[in-house]
Amino acid sequence: MEKVGFVNKGAELMLHAIMQTVSANISDVKFVMKPIKNKSTYCQRGKLGIYQKLEFSRLGICNPVFKLIPKDFRDNYGMVVDSELDAVINAAGFSYGDQWGPNSTTTTARKMKKWRHNGTKVILLPQAFGPFSTPKIRKGIREMVNNADLIYARDPKSYANLIEVAGSMPNIKMSPDFTNLVVGAVPDYFSHELGDLCIVPNSKMIDKTKEETSTAYLPFLIKSISILKEKGFRPFFLIHEGMGDLHIAEEANRQFSDNLNIIMEPDPIMIKGIIGECKGMIGSRFHGLVSALVQNVPSIGTGWSHKYQMLFESYNISEGLVAPSISHEELEIIIDSFFMEPNNQKIVKEIAAQSTRQKNEVLSMWNEVMDILKS
C-alpha cells in the first residue's frame, strides 16, 4: 500500500478501507507498507499485522541490495522487497499536481514503471488530481497512466485534468471517495455533554492558500463559533490531523471565556463515529467532511483545493462551501439553512440520497479492482 499513513486521519481511514475490503475478498492476503518518517512507525504497522517494505531510497541505498538478505530471514521478520509484490494499491488522496511540485509525481511515475516491469499490478484508488501545468509533472502523469492497471479520479475536474494530459484511456475511471463504506464507532467517553456540533480545522487553510484566505480563516472559525453559540448549539473542536490543527483550535479558543472542548482521538474509526453523532459540522478537512456527509450530517466547509468544491457539488449542496471571508450576516444565513429547521431536514434528505448513490458507485469500483487483483 502506497501513500497511506497514521498522522492524517483521512489517510489512516483510507488504510482501514483498503484492508477491510481486500481482506473480505482475498484470503491469505498480506499487506505491506514502507516506513515513513513521522507518519508510519513499526509499532503502528505491527498492530495491524502489516509487513515491512524494504525501501530506503532517500539514503541512496539501491533497493536491489535488500535481495541479498536471505528470504527465510526476511520472512521471519516480516520484510518484503519490491520484486515480491503482487500488487500495489496507491491511496494518495491528493499528491499529484502543481500545488505539490514535481517530486511526488516523478517519484511515483518512476516506481510505477519499475513495478510494471516486474509484473506487479498497480491501482490508484480514487483521489484528486491536478492541475498539471509544468512539463515535468505532465510527463510524470503520462507515465503514471501508462503504467497503471486502473487509475481513479475522485471527481469530474480531476478526471478532466487526467484526460487533458494523457488522453482518453480505458484505465482512467472515476469514482467517489472510497472511505464512505467504513463504519464508524463511538468511543465510550463521548457524549453530547462534550458538544453537539463539531468544528474540524485545517492548518492547510493557512499554509496552502493566498493571503486573503489565510488571514480570514481564524476569524471565520471565531465567527462560526459565535453564531452557533447564539443559536443554542454546543460546538467543539475535533482534531483530524496533528499539532497544526490543534494550534488553530487553541488560538480560536483564546477568544472565548468559556473554551470549547477539544477532542484529539487517535483512532479514525472513532473519529468517524463521533462525527456521526453530531448535529452538524463546520470543517476544512476533506475526509472529515466526507465522514460527515456519508452519515447524513449537514456540513458547511471551507477548502484550499478543487476537491472541496467537487465534494459539495457531488452532494448537491454547493452552497455549503463558503469562503473564509464570508460576512457574519451571510454566514448566519448559511448556518440557519443547514442546521436549523425548517430547511435542515431538506438538506439531510438530499445528502442521504447522494450518500446512497456514492456508496453504490464505490461498491462498483471495488468490484473492478477485485477483478484486477484476482486475475
N, C-alpha and C positions, 0 to 999 in steps of 0.2 A: 504494500500500500504506500502510495506516494502523496506527499503534501497534506498529511493529517498530523495532528499533534494534540497536546493536552493543556496548553495555556489558553488559547482561544476556544471557548466552549462550543462555538459553531463547528470548528474543525474537529473537536472531540465528538460532537454529536454525529458528524459525518462518519467518523471512525466506527462508532457503535452501529450506525445504519448499515454500513458495509458488512461488518462482522455478523450481525443478526441475519441479514438476508442471505448472504453467501453460505453461512453455516446451515441454514434451513434448507438449502437446495443442493449442497455438495457435501457428501460425507467425507470424513477424514481430511478436511481441508486444514492447511497450516497457513497462518497469517504471519507476514514478515514486514518489519519496518526497520529503517536505518536510524541510528542515533541522530538526534537533532539537538544541538546545544541549547539548553534552557527551554526546550519545548517537548522533548521526548526522552525521559530517563529510563534506565534499565528497570527500575522498580515499577514505574508506571506501565511499561510494556509487559513486564513479567506478570503483573496482577491479571492481565487479560490473556495470558498464555501466548503472547506474540513473540515470534522468533526474531533474532537479531540479524539484520542485513549488514554484511561487512563492506562498508564503503566509507573511506576516509580520503576522498579525492582532494579536499581542501589542504590536506597536509602534503600533497604532492606524491602520495603513495598510490601506485597503479593498482587498480582492483585485481588484475590477474595474479598479483603477488599472493593474495589470500588463498588461491588454489593450492599453494604449496603446503597449506595446513591440511593434515590428513583428514579425510571426510569423517572417519569414525570419531575423531576428536571434535570436529565441528558439530556433528550430530549430538554428541554428549553435552555440549554447551549451548545448543540451540542457535548455532551460527549458520548462515546461508550466504552463498555467493551468487552473483548475478546469473551465471550460467545455469543455476539450478531453479530459477524462477519459471513457473509455467505461465503466469500471467501477472501483469502489473495493472493495478487499479489506481488511477490518479484522481484525487478529490481536492484540487487546489482551491476551489471556491472562487477566488479572483486573484490570479497571479500573473496573467499574461496580457500585457497591453502597455500603452505609453506611460501610465502612471507609475509603473514599476521599473521602467528602464529595460534594457535588452537582456540582462544577465539571466533572469529567470526563464525567459523564453528560449534563449540559445542553449542554456544548460539542459533543459528538458528535451529540446529537439535532438541534441547530441546523444543523450541517454536513450531516447526512443529509437533512434537509428540503430544503436547497438543491440537493444532488445529485439528489434525486428530481425536483425541478422542472426540472433541466437534462436529464433523461432518462438520467442516469448510473445504472448498476446498482450496487447496494450489497449486499455479502455480509459477514456477520460469521462468521468461521470459529470452530470450537469453542473455547469459553472458559468461565470460571467467571463466574456472575452472582449478585449479591445478597449478603445480603438487602437489600430495599428498604423502608425504613420512613418516610422523610420525604416530604412532598408533592412537593418539587422533584424528588427522584430518581425517584419513581414517575411523575410526569408526563413526565420525560425518557425513561424506559424505554418508556412507551406510544408516544411519538413515534418512538423508535428502531424499535420493532417495526412501526409503521405505515408506515415509510419504507424498510424493508429488504426486499430480494427474498428473502433467506434469512438466518436467524439461528440459529446452532447453539449449544446449551448443551452443555457438556462432560461433564455428569454429571446424574443424576436430580434432585438437590437444586437445582442451577442451573435446570434445566428447570421444576421446580415453582415456583421463585421468579418466573420469567418469566410463567408461566401465571397465577399468582396476581394479578399486576398487569395483564397485557394480555389475559387470557382465552385460550382455546384458539384458536390461529391456525394456518392451514396453512403459513405461512412459518417457524414456530418448530419446529425439529427438534433431534435430539440425536445427537451423535457423539463418540467418544473424541478425545483429543489427536492432532493430525494430524502431529506431528513423528515419530511412530513408524515412518513409511516411509523416513525419511532414514537412509542407510547411513553409519556412522562409518568413520574411517580412523585407523590407529595411527601416531603420529609416530615417526620414526626413532630419536629419543633415548630412547623409553620402553622399559623392560624391567622385569621383576619384581624386579630389584635395587633399584629405586626404591620398591617396595611392591606388595602384592598385594590390598589391600582399601582402598577409598577412603573418606575422610571428607569430606563436602561440607557446609560450614557455611552459615548464612544469617543475616545481620545482622537481618533482619526478625523473627527469633525473639526478639530483644531489643527492637526498635523497635515492633513491632505486637502485642505480647502483654501480658497482665496481669503484674503484678509477680511473682507466684508463678512463672510460667513463665519470665519474663525472667531472674530471678536464678538459676534452676535450670539454665539452658541450658549455660553454660560448664562447670559441674560435671558435667553429663550427658556432654558430649564427653570430659572427662577420665576419667570412669568407663568410658566405652566403650573408649577407647584402652587403658586399663589392663587391662581384661578381654581385649581382643583380643591384646595382647602376651603375657599369661599363657598364652593358648591357641596361641601359636606363629605368629600372623599378623604381617604387616609392614604396618601401616596407614600411610597417607599422606594428606595433605590435597590435595584437588583444588578449586581456586577457580573458582566458577561465575559470580561477579559481583563485580568491583571490590574497592576498598580495605576496605570494611566487613567483608566476609567474610575478607579476608586478616588483618585485625587480630585477629579471633576466633581464627584458626588460630595466629597468633603468640602470643597470650595463653595458649592451651592448651599450646603447645609449651614455655612457660616452666616448666611443672610437671614436665617430664621432663628428665633429664640427657642422654638420647640423643634429640635432637629428631627429629620426623617430617619427612620430605621434604615440601615444599610445591611443588605444580606449578601454575603460572599459565599455561595455554595459551590464546592469543588466538583460536584457530580452534575454533568449536563442533563442527565435524565431527571434529576431532582429539580434543576432549574426549569426545565420544561413543565414539570408538574406544578411548580409554584406559579408559573405564568398562566397555566390553565385554570387556576383558582381565582384569578384576578377579574375585576370588572372591566378592566381596560389596560392599555399600555401606551406610554409615550416613549418611543425608543429610537435609537440610532444604530443599533447592532443588527445586521441583516438577519442572522439566524435567530436572534431574539424575536424579531418581528415575524419571521416565518413560524416560529413556535407559537406565537400568539394567534396569528390568523388561521393556522390549521386547526386550532382548538376553538375557533369562533369567538375569539376575544377581540373586540374592537380596538383598533390601534391607530395612533397618529405617529407619523415618522418624520425624521429628517435624515438626509443621506448625503454621501460625498461622492457617489458614482452613479452611473446609469442603472445599476442593478436595483436600486431602491425605487426608482420611477417605474421600472418594469414590474417589480413585485406588486406595487399598489395597483397598477393597471390590470395585472392578471387577476386581481380580486375585485375589479370594478369599483374601487374606492380611491381613485387617483386624487380626489380632493383631500384625502387624509395625509398626503405627503406635503409638508409645508417647508418653507424657508425659515431658518432661524430668525431672520429679520422681520418676520410677520409681526404686525402690530398687536397690542394687547387686545383690542376690540375684535380683530379678525380671528385671533387665536381662541377667544372665548366663544365665538360663533361655532368654530370647528369642534371645540370640546363639547358644547351643548349638543351638536348634531350627532357626535359619535357616542357619547357616554350618557346622555340624558334622554328621558322619554319626551315626546313620543317617537322620535326618529331612531333611537337606539336599536329597537327591535328590527327595524327595516334594515339597518346596517348589518346586524347579526345574521339575518336571513340571507342577505346577499353574500356575505363572507362564507356562510355554511355551504351554499350552493357551489361556490367556486372551489372550496376546500375539497368537496367530494369529487369534483371533476379532476382536480390536480392529483389527488391520490390515485385515481384510476389511471391517469397518464403515467405516473411513476411506476405503478404495477406493470404497465405495458413496457416501460423502459427496462425494468429488471428482467422481464421475460426475454427481451432481445439480448441483454447482457449474458444471461444464463445460457442462451443458445451458443454464444461465442465461447464462453468458459468451458462448456461441456463438449464442444466439438473437437 
